[in-house]
């Protein structure tokens, strides 16, 4: 598989992971308060708080791994842009 296809797949799954992390984080923050509810589990949309936390944690870890892969795929570009920024060279990066 060529590099642009790998990059597209990594970026696609990184975006999905970000969306899941963001939504679950917002649900936990706004709709599932801290503490223990008497007589039952805290739920939102029929999913208990612990499941929201697990979903948030795992999607965040997946996103972290995919971001590292993304940096590896773009390492040459990052180095070229950094050199151009600090050395004031007008070299085009690919």
C-alpha positions in Angstrom: 0.0 0.0 0.0 1.4 3.4 -0.9 2.0 6.2 1.6 -1.0 8.5 0.6 -3.4 5.6 1.2 -1.9 4.7 4.6 -2.0 8.4 5.5 -5.7 8.6 4.5 -6.6 5.5 6.6 -4.6 6.8 9.6 -6.3 10.2 9.3 -9.7 8.7 8.9 -9.5 6.5 12.0 -7.8 9.3 13.9 -10.8 11.6 13.1 -13.3 8.9 14.2 -11.4 8.4 17.4 -11.3 12.1 18.0 -15.1 12.4 17.6 -15.8 9.5 20.0 -13.3 10.9 22.5 -14.9 14.4 22.2 -18.5 13.2 22.5 -17.9 10.9 25.4 -15.9 13.6 27.2 -18.7 16.1 26.8 -21.2 13.5 28.0 -19.1 12.7 31.1 -18.5 16.4 31.8 -22.0 17.8 31.3 -24.5 14.9 31.9 -22.8 12.5 34.4 -21.9 14.3 37.6 -19.3 13.1 40.0 -20.3 11.0 43.0 -22.6 8.0 43.4 -26.3 8.2 42.7 -28.4 6.5 45.4 -30.3 3.5 44.4 -28.8 3.0 40.9 -26.2 3.8 38.3 -25.7 7.1 36.6 -26.9 6.7 33.0 -27.1 8.8 29.8 -28.9 7.5 26.8 -29.1 4.1 28.5 -25.4 3.7 28.9 -23.9 3.7 32.4 -21.2 6.2 33.4 -18.5 3.5 33.6 -19.1 2.5 30.0 -18.8 6.1 28.9 -15.5 6.4 30.8 -14.1 3.2 29.2 -15.2 4.3 25.7 -13.5 7.7 26.3 -10.3 6.2 27.6 -9.9 3.6 24.9 -10.7 5.9 22.0 -8.3 8.5 23.5 -5.5 5.8 23.6 -6.3 4.8 20.0 -6.1 8.4 19.0 -2.8 8.9 20.7 -1.3 5.9 18.9 -2.7 7.2 15.5 -1.2 10.7 16.2 2.2 9.1 16.7 1.8 7.1 13.5 0.8 10.4 11.8 3.9 12.1 13.0 6.1 9.2 11.8 4.5 9.4 8.3 5.1 13.2 8.2 8.5 13.3 9.9 10.5 14.5 6.9 8.0 17.3 6.3 8.1 18.4 10.0 11.9 18.5 9.9 12.0 20.4 6.6 9.5 23.0 7.9 11.2 23.4 11.2 14.6 24.0 9.5 13.0 26.5 7.2 11.4 28.3 10.1 14.5 28.6 12.1 17.1 29.0 9.3 14.9 31.3 7.2 15.5 29.3 4.1 12.9 29.3 1.4 13.2 25.6 0.6 10.0 23.9 -0.5 9.1 20.8 1.6 7.4 17.8 0.2 
